[in-house]
């Protein structure tokens, strides 16, 4: 309550009471009595300043805008990881900080994807199996039948005659296809070098590869070759022999384990005639040419059944 000038006027003439009124009137403009601030008694009330940073009110002392958010003792994670506090969001122990580029690639973080574009594991076929058919990761995906590709697409298995037999007639792969009747060529044309491919010519062309080990070789000597050539000549045939390559040694050339009969077409293992022919023969698909391997031994059907 305030004493007003009016109240004092009513008191004039009453001695000391009048003097007291005059003093109160002089002080009246400067003295007032207000209600107490409720935040002084309960800082957790809605609207109280600092409430969101007060752990006693369910707040977070390390939250944005809080005075202690960069304090290494009160908020060590912020001090270590928050760039605004001088930390590095990519430090070890700073998991899933949005400022760290690796966060978007971490599947343990919300929205993280290890297979996203630009992530280190983007092209890992184990972590990201869908990348197998992504030409960005694997340019040869267009050769993969599992991806809808074709083993014989250009640039895939060019000139691999076993996988893509149609290449046998591709002049870029085999110029001699022009002389191959299976490709519409004429083996007896003047420009064809394989005259033995002509029915009228009584001759054979034979390419020989031979196995070599550390301590011995199966390369035939010239006297042996001359004897065989002479035997053919006695029958009216010309045998042209080309000694070609030294190839790895195997004690036994393996037959097809299913039939135990097929030696020359089985390609199921390195020690098979078909596989070695695929790897080493230079004239395997040229008309008039034959291929032989001089080796230690080969697997007969009878021997296969015994062993």
ROSE-18884 format. One record per atom (N, C-alpha, C): residue in three letters; z, y, x. Coordinates in steps of 0.02 Angstrom, whole numbers, padded with zeros to 5 digits, always signed. Layout:
residues N
ALAZYX
...
***
This chain:
residues 307
UNK+00000-00060+00043
UNK+00000+00000+00000
UNK+00000+00061+00044
UNK-00037+00111+00025
UNK-00039+00174+00063
UNK-00002+00229+00024
UNK+00031+00277+00062
UNK+00061+00337+00031
UNK+00010+00392+00032
UNK-00002+00422-00022
UNK-00053+00474-00028
UNK-00022+00543-00027
UNK-00062+00595-00019
UNK-00040+00664-00020
UNK-00006+00680-00086
UNK-00032+00651-00140
UNK-00004+00664-00207
UNK+00068+00642-00210
UNK+00080+00582-00182
UNK+00148+00556-00183
UNK+00195+00602-00145
UNK+00171+00630-00090
UNK+00213+00673-00050
UNK+00228+00738-00087
UNK+00180+00764-00121
UNK+00191+00826-00159
UNK+00246+00817-00211
UNK+00249+00758-00239
UNK+00301+00745-00289
UNK+00370+00744-00256
UNK+00372+00734-00191
UNK+00436+00727-00156
UNK+00460+00792-00124
UNK+00420+00846-00128
UNK+00437+00908-00094
UNK+00503+00935-00123
UNK+00543+00958-00080
UNK+00607+00986-00100
UNK+00663+00936-00098
UNK+00649+00877-00075
UNK+00703+00827-00074
UNK+00725+00812-00002
UNK+00720+00856+00041
UNK+00748+00849+00108
UNK+00709+00800+00151
UNK+00746+00757+00181
UNK+00717+00709+00228
UNK+00666+00665+00197
UNK+00671+00653+00133
UNK+00620+00612+00098
UNK+00553+00647+00101
UNK+00556+00715+00094
UNK+00494+00752+00095
UNK+00462+00747+00164
UNK+00503+00752+00216
UNK+00476+00747+00284
UNK+00444+00679+00296
UNK+00476+00627+00271
UNK+00448+00559+00279
UNK+00382+00553+00245
UNK+00376+00582+00189
UNK+00312+00579+00152
UNK+00257+00614+00190
UNK+00275+00671+00221
UNK+00224+00708+00258
UNK+00199+00667+00317
UNK+00244+00632+00352
UNK+00224+00590+00409
UNK+00180+00532+00384
UNK+00201+00502+00330
UNK+00161+00446+00303
UNK+00093+00469+00281
UNK+00091+00529+00253
UNK+00026+00555+00232
UNK-00020+00566+00291
UNK+00009+00587+00348
UNK-00032+00599+00408
UNK-00058+00534+00437
UNK-00018+00481+00431
UNK-00038+00417+00459
UNK-00080+00375+00412
UNK-00081+00393+00351
UNK-00114+00351+00300
UNK-00186+00333+00316
UNK-00228+00378+00342
UNK-00298+00360+00356
UNK-00305+00308+00411
UNK-00253+00299+00454
UNK-00259+00254+00511
UNK-00226+00186+00500
UNK-00188+00176+00449
UNK-00150+00115+00440
UNK-00177+00077+00380
UNK-00193+00012+00390
UNK-00215-00030+00335
UNK-00190-00100+00347
UNK-00185-00140+00297
UNK-00162-00209+00301
UNK-00215-00254+00271
UNK-00250-00300+00314
UNK-00303-00345+00289
UNK-00278-00417+00286
UNK-00323-00465+00258
UNK-00307-00536+00253
UNK-00319-00570+00321
UNK-00281-00622+00339
UNK-00291-00658+00403
UNK-00358-00696+00404
UNK-00390-00708+00466
UNK-00454-00744+00474
UNK-00439-00819+00469
UNK-00470-00855+00421
UNK-00454-00927+00413
UNK-00476-00969+00473
UNK-00527-00947+00513
UNK-00549-00985+00571
UNK-00496-00986+00626
UNK-00447-00936+00622
UNK-00393-00937+00670
UNK-00346-00995+00658
UNK-00342-01016+00597
UNK-00298-01072+00579
UNK-00336-01139+00579
UNK-00402-01139+00560
UNK-00442-01201+00556
UNK-00512-01187+00582
UNK-00524-01198+00648
UNK-00591-01182+00677
UNK-00646-01230+00654
UNK-00628-01283+00616
UNK-00679-01330+00594
UNK-00708-01313+00526
UNK-00686-01256+00498
UNK-00714-01236+00433
UNK-00787-01217+00441
UNK-00825-01229+00388
UNK-00896-01212+00389
UNK-00906-01138+00403
UNK-00951-01124+00449
UNK-00967-01055+00466
UNK-00926-01028+00523
UNK-00876-01066+00546
UNK-00835-01041+00601
UNK-00876-01045+00666
UNK-00875-00994+00707
UNK-00913-00995+00770
UNK-00886-01050+00817
UNK-00934-01084+00851
UNK-00916-01137+00898
UNK-00899-01204+00865
UNK-00903-01206+00799
UNK-00885-01269+00764
UNK-00930-01327+00786
UNK-00997-01314+00795
UNK-01044-01367+00813
UNK-01035-01391+00885
UNK-00999-01354+00925
UNK-00988-01373+00995
UNK-00918-01402+01006
UNK-00878-01405+00952
UNK-00809-01426+00958
UNK-00804-01501+00942
UNK-00788-01544+00992
UNK-00783-01616+00979
UNK-00731-01632+00927
UNK-00677-01589+00920
UNK-00625-01602+00871
UNK-00650-01592+00800
UNK-00707-01558+00793
UNK-00737-01546+00728
UNK-00797-01591+00716
UNK-00806-01642+00761
UNK-00865-01685+00756
UNK-00926-01654+00788
UNK-00918-01600+00824
UNK-00973-01567+00858
UNK-00988-01598+00926
UNK-01038-01570+00959
UNK-01060-01596+01024
UNK-01056-01540+01075
UNK-01008-01548+01122
UNK-00998-01496+01172
UNK-01058-01489+01218
UNK-01102-01541+01218
UNK-01160-01540+01263
UNK-01224-01521+01226
UNK-01217-01500+01164
UNK-01276-01483+01124
UNK-01307-01417+01145
UNK-01366-01405+01119
UNK-01402-01344+01136
UNK-01363-01282+01117
UNK-01359-01235+01164
UNK-01325-01172+01151
UNK-01250-01173+01162
UNK-01221-01231+01177
UNK-01149-01236+01188
UNK-01132-01211+01259
UNK-01077-01180+01267
UNK-01060-01149+01332
UNK-01051-01200+01388
UNK-01033-01262+01372
UNK-01020-01311+01425
UNK-01077-01362+01433
UNK-01134-01348+01403
UNK-01187-01399+01401
UNK-01213-01418+01471
UNK-01206-01374+01521
UNK-01230-01390+01588
UNK-01173-01405+01637
UNK-01113-01413+01609
UNK-01055-01428+01651
UNK-01059-01501+01675
UNK-01058-01510+01741
UNK-01068-01577+01769
UNK-01011-01624+01751
UNK-00952-01597+01737
UNK-00895-01639+01718
UNK-00897-01655+01644
UNK-00905-01603+01603
UNK-00905-01613+01531
UNK-00970-01645+01506
UNK-01026-01629+01537
UNK-01092-01653+01513
UNK-01133-01677+01573
UNK-01113-01732+01606
UNK-01147-01754+01667
UNK-01220-01773+01656
UNK-01237-01799+01596
UNK-01306-01818+01583
UNK-01352-01757+01583
UNK-01328-01703+01551
UNK-01368-01641+01551
UNK-01378-01615+01622
UNK-01324-01617+01661
UNK-01329-01592+01730
UNK-01379-01633+01771
UNK-01383-01698+01755
UNK-01428-01742+01793
UNK-01500-01739+01768
UNK-01508-01732+01702
UNK-01575-01744+01673
UNK-01608-01683+01642
UNK-01568-01632+01623
UNK-01596-01576+01585
UNK-01623-01524+01635
UNK-01689-01512+01631
UNK-01719-01465+01679
UNK-01691-01395+01671
UNK-01668-01376+01611
UNK-01640-01309+01602
UNK-01571-01304+01634
UNK-01541-01361+01652
UNK-01477-01362+01687
UNK-01487-01377+01761
UNK-01549-01379+01783
UNK-01564-01394+01852
UNK-01573-01467+01867
UNK-01572-01510+01814
UNK-01582-01581+01823
UNK-01655-01601+01822
UNK-01667-01666+01832
UNK-01735-01693+01831
UNK-01739-01747+01777
UNK-01779-01737+01724
UNK-01781-01785+01669
UNK-01807-01854+01689
UNK-01836-01859+01750
UNK-01862-01924+01772
UNK-01816-01957+01823
UNK-01755-01929+01832
UNK-01707-01961+01877
UNK-01689-02030+01852
UNK-01672-02076+01897
UNK-01646-02141+01873
UNK-01584-02129+01830
UNK-01581-02162+01775
UNK-01526-02153+01728
UNK-01542-02105+01672
UNK-01597-02068+01680
UNK-01619-02023+01626
UNK-01670-02059+01583
UNK-01647-02096+01534
UNK-01691-02137+01493
UNK-01710-02099+01430
UNK-01776-02100+01417
UNK-01803-02073+01355
UNK-01798-01997+01349
UNK-01795-01961+01405
UNK-01797-01888+01401
UNK-01869-01867+01388
UNK-01878-01826+01338
UNK-01946-01809+01317
UNK-01984-01771+01371
UNK-01948-01736+01415
UNK-01981-01698+01468
UNK-02010-01742+01522
UNK-01990-01806+01524
UNK-02016-01851+01576
UNK-02080-01884+01552
UNK-02136-01880+01590
UNK-02199-01909+01566
UNK-02195-01984+01552
UNK-02151-02019+01589
UNK-02147-02091+01580
UNK-02115-02113+01514
UNK-02083-02066+01480
UNK-02048-02084+01418
UNK-02096-02111+01365
UNK-02156-02082+01361
UNK-02203-02104+01310
UNK-02230-02174+01323
UNK-02221-02199+01385
UNK-02244-02266+01402
UNK-02188-02318+01400
UNK-02127-02295+01385
UNK-02070-02340+01386
UNK-02058-02368+01316
UNK-02070-02433+01306
UNK-02062-02461+01238
UNK-01990-02460+01214
UNK-01941-02448+01259
UNK-01871-02443+01239
UNK-01855-02375+01209
UNK-01901-02328+01216
UNK-01890-02261+01189
UNK-01926-02254+01122
UNK-01898-02216+01077
UNK-01932-02206+01012
UNK-02003-02180+01021
UNK-02050-02216+00991
UNK-02120-02196+00996
UNK-02153-02215+01061
UNK-02116-02246+01107
UNK-02146-02264+01172
UNK-02193-02324+01166
UNK-02247-02322+01205
UNK-02297-02375+01202
UNK-02323-02388+01273
UNK-02306-02447+01301
UNK-02327-02463+01369
UNK-02402-02470+01376
UNK-02437-02478+01319
UNK-02509-02489+01321
UNK-02548-02425+01304
UNK-02513-02369+01298
UNK-02548-02306+01282
UNK-02592-02285+01340
UNK-02643-02246+01324
UNK-02690-02224+01375
UNK-02655-02186+01430
UNK-02670-02203+01492
UNK-02641-02170+01550
UNK-02576-02200+01574
UNK-02547-02249+01537
UNK-02485-02280+01558
UNK-02499-02331+01613
UNK-02451-02343+01658
UNK-02464-02390+01714
UNK-02484-02460+01692
UNK-02458-02482+01634
UNK-02473-02550+01611
UNK-02530-02553+01562
UNK-02566-02498+01556
UNK-02619-02494+01506
UNK-02668-02551+01510
UNK-02686-02573+01570
UNK-02737-02624+01579
UNK-02709-02692+01601
UNK-02643-02699+01595
UNK-02612-02763+01613
UNK-02625-02814+01557
UNK-02662-02867+01571
UNK-02680-02914+01518
UNK-02621-02953+01490
UNK-02565-02956+01527
UNK-02506-02991+01503
UNK-02464-02946+01458
UNK-02451-02885+01481
UNK-02412-02838+01441
UNK-02453-02811+01383
UNK-02517-02799+01395
UNK-02561-02770+01344
UNK-02622-02815+01335
UNK-02614-02872+01301
UNK-02670-02919+01295
UNK-02731-02890+01261
UNK-02722-02839+01220
UNK-02780-02809+01187
UNK-02826-02774+01236
UNK-02800-02759+01297
UNK-02841-02724+01346
UNK-02895-02768+01375
UNK-02889-02834+01364
UNK-02939-02881+01392
UNK-03009-02863+01368
UNK-03014-02839+01307
UNK-03079-02823+01279
UNK-03094-02748+01282
UNK-03055-02711+01320
UNK-03065-02639+01327
UNK-03109-02628+01389
UNK-03169-02603+01379
UNK-03215-02593+01435
UNK-03189-02540+01484
UNK-03145-02496+01460
UNK-03115-02447+01505
UNK-03072-02483+01558
UNK-03037-02535+01536
UNK-02995-02574+01582
UNK-03034-02629+01618
UNK-03077-02662+01581
UNK-03114-02719+01608
UNK-03188-02709+01591
UNK-03226-02680+01637
UNK-03297-02667+01623
UNK-03336-02730+01606
UNK-03311-02788+01627
UNK-03347-02850+01613
UNK-03330-02879+01544
UNK-03295-02840+01502
UNK-03277-02865+01435
UNK-03339-02882+01394
UNK-03395-02848+01408
UNK-03456-02864+01370
UNK-03486-02930+01391
UNK-03456-02962+01443
UNK-03478-03029+01463
UNK-03433-03083+01435
UNK-03378-03062+01403
UNK-03327-03109+01380
UNK-03340-03129+01308
UNK-03355-03193+01296
UNK-03368-03215+01227
UNK-03309-03203+01181
UNK-03247-03204+01208
UNK-03188-03191+01167
UNK-03186-03119+01141
UNK-03224-03076+01173
UNK-03227-03006+01153
UNK-03292-02991+01116
UNK-03328-03044+01097
UNK-03392-03033+01065
UNK-03448-03021+01114
UNK-03434-03030+01179
UNK-03485-03019+01229
UNK-03526-03082+01241
UNK-03570-03077+01290
UNK-03616-03131+01305
UNK-03616-03142+01381
UNK-03603-03205+01401
UNK-03601-03221+01472
UNK-03666-03203+01508
UNK-03720-03199+01470
UNK-03785-03188+01500
UNK-03811-03117+01487
UNK-03767-03072+01466
UNK-03788-03002+01460
UNK-03807-02975+01529
UNK-03851-02925+01531
UNK-03869-02896+01596
UNK-03807-02874+01634
UNK-03804-02893+01698
UNK-03748-02874+01740
UNK-03690-02923+01737
UNK-03694-02974+01696
UNK-03638-03022+01690
UNK-03645-03079+01739
UNK-03689-03126+01724
UNK-03700-03183+01769
UNK-03774-03186+01787
UNK-03800-03130+01809
UNK-03871-03126+01826
UNK-03890-03182+01874
UNK-03942-03218+01856
UNK-03971-03270+01899
UNK-03925-03330+01910
UNK-03875-03337+01867
UNK-03835-03398+01869
UNK-03869-03449+01823
UNK-03907-03493+01853
UNK-03951-03536+01814
UNK-03913-03589+01773
UNK-03851-03604+01796
UNK-03813-03654+01759
UNK-03783-03624+01696
UNK-03758-03563+01701
UNK-03730-03530+01642
UNK-03784-03500+01598
UNK-03836-03474+01629
UNK-03888-03439+01592
UNK-03956-03469+01611
UNK-03972-03527+01585
UNK-04034-03561+01606
UNK-04097-03521+01590
UNK-04091-03473+01543
UNK-04151-03433+01528
UNK-04172-03391+01587
UNK-04126-03379+01634
UNK-04143-03341+01694
UNK-04190-03379+01741
UNK-04198-03443+01729
UNK-04244-03482+01770
UNK-04315-03454+01767
UNK-04330-03424+01711
UNK-04398-03397+01702
UNK-04400-03322+01712
UNK-04345-03293+01736
UNK-04343-03222+01750
UNK-04369-03211+01821
UNK-04424-03175+01827
UNK-04455-03165+01892
UNK-04410-03126+01940
UNK-04365-03085+01912
UNK-04318-03048+01956
UNK-04268-03095+01988
UNK-04252-03150+01953
UNK-04206-03199+01980
UNK-04243-03252+02022
UNK-04300-03271+01998
UNK-04336-03326+02031
UNK-04410-03310+02030
UNK-04434-03277+02083
UNK-04506-03260+02084
UNK-04552-03320+02077
UNK-04527-03379+02100
UNK-04569-03438+02096
UNK-04579-03462+02024
UNK-04544-03429+01975
UNK-04555-03447+01905
UNK-04628-03439+01885
UNK-04663-03396+01921
UNK-04735-03387+01907
UNK-04774-03450+01921
UNK-04744-03495+01961
UNK-04778-03558+01977
UNK-04749-03617+01939
UNK-04702-03603+01895
UNK-04667-03657+01859
UNK-04699-03667+01790
UNK-04727-03724+01777
UNK-04759-03736+01713
UNK-04710-03731+01654
UNK-04645-03743+01667
UNK-04596-03736+01613
UNK-04586-03664+01592
UNK-04607-03618+01635
UNK-04603-03547+01620
UNK-04672-03518+01604
UNK-04720-03562+01594
UNK-04788-03539+01580
UNK-04827-03524+01642
UNK-04799-03542+01702
UNK-04834-03529+01764
UNK-04880-03586+01784
UNK-04917-03575+01836
UNK-04965-03625+01861
UNK-04948-03642+01933
UNK-04920-03702+01945
UNK-04900-03720+02013
UNK-04958-03728+02061
UNK-05017-03732+02034
UNK-05075-03742+02077
UNK-05114-03677+02088
UNK-05086-03621+02065
UNK-05120-03557+02076
UNK-05122-03541+02150
UNK-05172-03504+02173
UNK-05179-03491+02245
UNK-05119-03457+02277
UNK-05084-03415+02237
UNK-05028-03379+02266
UNK-04962-03419+02264
UNK-04963-03479+02239
UNK-04903-03521+02236
UNK-04895-03559+02302
UNK-04836-03556+02330
UNK-04823-03586+02395
UNK-04806-03660+02390
UNK-04791-03683+02330
UNK-04767-03752+02322
UNK-04825-03796+02299
UNK-04870-03808+02344
UNK-04926-03851+02327
UNK-04905-03920+02305
UNK-04844-03942+02326
UNK-04821-04008+02306
UNK-04805-04012+02232
UNK-04805-03954+02198
UNK-04794-03955+02127
UNK-04856-03971+02088
UNK-04912-03978+02122
UNK-04974-03994+02088
UNK-04982-04070+02083
UNK-04998-04095+02025
UNK-05004-04168+02016
UNK-05054-04200+02064
UNK-05105-04163+02083
UNK-05157-04192+02125
UNK-05134-04200+02198
UNK-05081-04165+02216
UNK-05058-04168+02285
UNK-05004-04222+02293
UNK-05016-04267+02339
UNK-04968-04321+02351
UNK-04919-04299+02406
UNK-04870-04257+02385
UNK-04822-04233+02434
UNK-04755-04217+02400
UNK-04703-04214+02442
UNK-04637-04195+02421
UNK-04610-04141+02467
UNK-04572-04094+02439
UNK-04534-04047+02479
UNK-04460-04066+02471
UNK-04425-04076+02526
UNK-04356-04098+02524
UNK-04311-04050+02563
UNK-04262-04022+02529
UNK-04211-03979+02562
UNK-04149-04022+02575
UNK-04124-04021+02637
UNK-04067-04061+02656
UNK-04010-04016+02678
UNK-03952-04023+02645
UNK-03889-03995+02669
UNK-03847-04052+02697
UNK-03803-04037+02743
UNK-03765-04090+02776
UNK-03692-04067+02784
UNK-03646-04115+02776
UNK-03575-04100+02783
UNK-03554-04099+02856
UNK-03507-04054+02870
UNK-03481-04046+02938
UNK-03405-04044+02935
UNK-03372-04083+02979
UNK-03300-04082+02985
UNK-03282-04055+03053
UNK-03217-04051+03067
UNK-03196-04025+03132
UNK-03220-04068+03190
UNK-03225-04133+03179
UNK-03241-04178+03235
UNK-03307-04214+03228
UNK-03344-04204+03173
UNK-03409-04236+03168
UNK-03454-04201+03117
UNK-03518-04217+03122
UNK-03568-04186+03078
UNK-03614-04241+03051
UNK-03638-04231+02990
UNK-03684-04279+02959
UNK-03756-04253+02962
UNK-03769-04205+03006
UNK-03836-04179+03013
UNK-03882-04233+03043
UNK-03937-04247+03009
UNK-03983-04299+03035
UNK-04020-04273+03097
UNK-04034-04318+03143
UNK-04072-04296+03202
UNK-04147-04302+03187
UNK-04185-04271+03229
UNK-04257-04266+03216
UNK-04290-04335+03217
UNK-04266-04381+03259
UNK-04296-04448+03262
UNK-04289-04484+03195
UNK-04231-04476+03165
UNK-04219-04507+03099
UNK-04266-04476+03047
UNK-04273-04412+03050
UNK-04317-04378+03001
UNK-04390-04400+03011
UNK-04410-04404+03073
UNK-04480-04424+03088
UNK-04493-04494+03062
UNK-04444-04538+03066
UNK-04453-04606+03043
UNK-04464-04608+02967
UNK-04425-04567+02932
UNK-04432-04565+02858
UNK-04499-04533+02840
UNK-04518-04481+02874
UNK-04582-04448+02861
UNK-04639-04498+02871
UNK-04633-04539+02924
UNK-04686-04588+02939
UNK-04690-04641+02885
UNK-04633-04662+02857
UNK-04632-04711+02803
UNK-04670-04685+02742
UNK-04660-04621+02725
UNK-04695-04592+02669
UNK-04770-04588+02684
UNK-04785-04570+02747
UNK-04855-04563+02766
UNK-04892-04630+02760
UNK-04856-04684+02775
UNK-04887-04750+02770
UNK-04906-04767+02698
UNK-04874-04734+02651
UNK-04889-04745+02580
UNK-04937-04692+02552
UNK-04959-04649+02595
UNK-05006-04598+02573
UNK-04974-04535+02546
UNK-04910-04524+02563
UNK-04874-04464+02540
UNK-04854-04421+02599
UNK-04854-04355+02586
UNK-04831-04308+02637
UNK-04760-04286+02619
UNK-04715-04293+02665
UNK-04645-04272+02654
UNK-04631-04212+02699
UNK-04616-04155+02666
UNK-04598-04094+02702
UNK-04522-04086+02698
UNK-04489-04087+02755
UNK-04415-04084+02757
UNK-04392-04017+02784
UNK-04345-03986+02747
UNK-04314-03924+02771
UNK-04239-03937+02780
UNK-04216-03935+02843
UNK-04144-03940+02857
UNK-04114-03872+02842
UNK-04068-03871+02795
UNK-04044-03807+02769
UNK-03974-03789+02795
UNK-03921-03804+02757
UNK-03855-03777+02772
UNK-03805-03831+02791
UNK-03757-03812+02834
UNK-03697-03851+02846
UNK-03647-03833+02792
UNK-03621-03883+02757
UNK-03577-03871+02701
UNK-03509-03906+02713
UNK-03457-03887+02675
UNK-03390-03918+02685
UNK-03391-03993+02677
UNK-03346-04026+02714
UNK-03344-04099+02716
UNK-03297-04126+02662
UNK-03320-04177+02627
UNK-03278-04215+02581
UNK-03288-04290+02598
UNK-03234-04328+02597
UNK-03240-04399+02613
UNK-03280-04436+02560
UNK-03278-04411+02498
UNK-03312-04446+02444
UNK-03342-04396+02396
UNK-03407-04404+02381
UNK-03439-04364+02329
UNK-03422-04397+02262
UNK-03389-04359+02218
UNK-03360-04387+02158
UNK-03412-04394+02102
UNK-03402-04448+02063
UNK-03442-04459+02003
UNK-03404-04432+01942
UNK-03440-04427+01887
UNK-03409-04405+01824
UNK-03353-04454+01805
UNK-03290-04430+01799
UNK-03235-04476+01784
UNK-03238-04506+01714
UNK-03279-04476+01670
UNK-03283-04502+01602
UNK-03331-04561+01599
UNK-03390-04553+01628
UNK-03439-04608+01625
UNK-03438-04651+01687
UNK-03413-04623+01743
UNK-03413-04658+01808
UNK-03484-04676+01831
UNK-03534-04647+01800
UNK-03603-04664+01816
UNK-03642-04605+01843
UNK-03625-04545+01819
UNK-03665-04486+01834
UNK-03639-04453+01898
UNK-03678-04459+01950
UNK-03660-04425+02013
UNK-03697-04359+02020
UNK-03759-04357+01999
UNK-03803-04301+02017
UNK-03796-04241+01970
UNK-03766-04249+01912
UNK-03760-04193+01865
UNK-03688-04172+01853
UNK-03640-04208+01879
UNK-03570-04191+01869
UNK-03551-04131+01912
UNK-03521-04080+01881
UNK-03503-04018+01917
UNK-03429-04002+01908
UNK-03388-04052+01889
UNK-03319-04040+01871
UNK-03272-04025+01928
UNK-03292-04035+01990
UNK-03247-04021+02046
UNK-03289-04004+02108
UNK-03255-03976+02158
UNK-03291-03952+02217
UNK-03327-04009+02254
UNK-03298-04069+02251
UNK-03326-04126+02287
UNK-03378-04163+02245
UNK-03410-04128+02199
UNK-03462-04160+02158
UNK-03531-04135+02181
UNK-03580-04180+02174
UNK-03648-04162+02195
UNK-03674-04102+02157
UNK-03663-04102+02090
UNK-03688-04047+02049
UNK-03660-03980+02069
UNK-03594-03978+02085
UNK-03564-03915+02105
UNK-03591-03892+02172
UNK-03599-03938+02220
UNK-03625-03918+02285
UNK-03698-03897+02281
UNK-03735-03929+02237
UNK-03805-03909+02227
UNK-03807-03839+02198
UNK-03762-03825+02151
UNK-03758-03759+02121
UNK-03742-03705+02173
UNK-03699-03723+02221
UNK-03677-03673+02270
UNK-03725-03665+02329
UNK-03758-03720+02351
UNK-03792-03718+02415
UNK-03867-03728+02413
UNK-03894-03758+02360
UNK-03966-03772+02359
UNK-04006-03707+02353
UNK-04057-03701+02396
UNK-04099-03641+02396
UNK-04161-03648+02352
UNK-04181-03710+02339
UNK-04243-03721+02301
UNK-04231-03767+02241
UNK-04169-03765+02213
UNK-04149-03815+02163
UNK-04194-03816+02102
UNK-04221-03760+02084
UNK-04259-03757+02022
UNK-04333-03740+02033
UNK-04355-03750+02094
UNK-04425-03735+02108
UNK-04467-03799+02103
UNK-04525-03794+02072
UNK-04566-03854+02063
UNK-04587-03882+02131
UNK-04587-03948+02134
UNK-04608-03981+02195
UNK-04552-03990+02246
UNK-04492-03965+02231
UNK-04437-03970+02279
UNK-04385-04020+02255
UNK-04355-04055+02304
UNK-04301-04101+02291
UNK-04243-04082+02338
UNK-04183-04105+02320
UNK-04123-04085+02357
UNK-04082-04147+02376
UNK-04058-04148+02438
UNK-04017-04203+02462
UNK-03958-04177+02502
UNK-03902-04214+02500
UNK-03843-04199+02540
UNK-03828-04259+02584
UNK-03826-04246+02649
UNK-03806-04299+02696
UNK-03730-04295+02702
UNK-03695-04349+02682
UNK-03623-04347+02677
UNK-03592-04412+02701
UNK-03527-04416+02695
UNK-03490-04475+02719
UNK-03499-04534+02671
UNK-03488-04521+02606
UNK-03493-04576+02557
UNK-03498-04545+02487
UNK-03519-04584+02439
UNK-03520-04561+02370
UNK-03491-04616+02325
UNK-03471-04596+02266
UNK-03433-04640+02222
UNK-03481-04679+02177
UNK-03486-04744+02189
UNK-03526-04787+02146
UNK-03488-04805+02084
UNK-03522-04823+02030
UNK-03489-04841+01968
UNK-03444-04903+01978
UNK-03467-04951+02019
UNK-03426-05011+02030
UNK-03363-04992+02068
UNK-03370-04950+02120
UNK-03312-04930+02159
UNK-03264-04891+02116
UNK-03290-04850+02070
UNK-03247-04810+02027
UNK-03204-04854+01983
UNK-03234-04909+01959
UNK-03196-04953+01915
UNK-03143-04991+01955
UNK-03157-05006+02018
UNK-03108-05042+02059
UNK-03050-04997+02078
UNK-03066-04934+02098
UNK-03014-04888+02118
UNK-02979-04858+02059
***
